[in-house]
């Protein structure tokens, strides 16, 4: 007689669940049940109901946006100066500026709460776009004023001093020559011509008192629009994060009032 082999798990009870599969199935069902009970136990926040948009609420929201714009216009001069920092680190300050200015103007917008998030996002975006347009004018003016600074035009500067003129006169002449060159090569000149030149990434030869220097945009070509768009988005994000609490009907705070009980979730 041959030796009888012990049936394996594959052949024994074919089609019937094993003990291991039963334990795995029970564990998954228990986990699913626990997650369902947990989801049911967590209170869901009520939907935001903006309510009727009255004149008083509209004035409060409009005042907050105007104040934000007026604060960011002079602050934009500093932001434009910082944007030339190495590795585009100056972009970080656009986010900070949005947070700070938004925190100041938030107090004016409190009577408008609760507000729909779309309205808050739209308002922050409009302020950011308007301030970016002003920042382009600041950037154009600052670049034109700095185009003749040392070490450029060293020979022309020395010649001016030898002739009894001030060395700073070269800065003024380079400023005028740069604006004229933009008007000639990138019509209509001004901030629009500056944007066209920056996006083109072209070199701009500039002659002052017989000396010619090649002016190069540090962030020229495709980098300039990407950098400018990133600055706009960071400014809008900063403003939105400061205004986000306006979506709540009640003041939002992470500080417990006196006598309140702390409970862990």
Residue pairs with C-beta under 8 A, 6 or more apart in sequence:
9 18
17 25
48 114
48 115
48 116
48 117
48 247
48 248
49 114
50 114
50 115
50 116
50 119
51 114
56 111
57 111
57 112
58 112
60 108
60 109
60 110
60 111
60 112
61 109
61 112
61 115
61 119
61 123
63 105
63 108
63 109
64 105
64 106
64 108
64 109
64 112
64 123
64 243
65 105
65 123
65 126
65 127
67 104
67 105
67 108
68 101
68 102
68 104
68 105
68 127
68 239
69 127
69 130
69 131
71 101
71 104
71 105
72 97
72 101
72 127
72 131
72 134
72 235
73 131
73 134
75 97
75 101
76 131
76 134
76 135
76 138
77 138
77 142
78 93
79 90
79 93
79 94
79 97
79 135
79 231
80 135
80 138
80 139
80 142
81 142
82 90
82 93
83 90
83 91
83 139
83 227
83 231
84 90
84 218
84 219
88 227
88 230
91 227
91 230
91 231
91 234
92 234
94 231
94 232
94 234
94 235
94 238
95 234
95 235
95 237
95 238
96 238
97 235
97 238
98 124
98 128
98 234
98 235
98 236
98 237
98 238
98 239
98 240
98 241
98 242
99 238
99 239
99 241
99 242
100 238
101 238
101 239
101 242
102 124
102 238
102 239
102 240
102 241
102 242
102 243
103 242
105 242
106 242
106 243
106 245
106 246
109 115
109 243
109 246
110 246
112 246
113 245
113 246
113 247
113 248
113 249
114 246
114 247
114 248
114 249
115 246
115 247
116 247
117 244
117 247
120 240
120 243
120 244
120 246
120 247
121 240
123 243
124 236
124 239
124 240
124 243
125 236
127 236
127 239
128 232
128 233
128 235
128 236
128 239
129 232
131 235
132 228
132 231
132 232
132 235
135 231
136 191
136 194
136 195
136 228
137 191
139 194
140 190
140 191
140 194
143 178
143 194
144 175
144 178
144 179
144 194
145 171
145 175
147 174
147 175
147 178
147 206
147 215
148 170
148 171
148 172
148 173
148 174
148 175
148 178
148 208
149 171
150 157
152 174
152 213
153 170
153 174
153 208
153 209
153 211
153 213
155 211
156 170
156 208
156 209
156 210
156 211
157 167
157 170
159 209
160 166
160 167
160 169
160 170
160 209
161 167
170 208
170 209
173 208
173 209
174 206
174 208
177 206
177 207
177 208
178 204
178 206
178 215
179 189
179 190
180 189
181 204
181 206
182 189
182 190
182 193
182 194
182 197
182 204
183 189
183 190
183 193
185 193
185 197
185 204
186 193
186 194
186 196
186 197
186 200
187 193
197 204
197 217
198 217
198 219
198 220
198 224
199 220
199 221
199 222
199 224
199 225
200 220
200 221
201 217
201 220
201 221
201 222
201 224
202 220
203 214
203 215
203 216
204 214
204 215
204 216
205 212
205 213
205 214
205 215
206 212
206 213
206 214
206 215
207 213
217 224
219 227
245 251
245 252
256 262
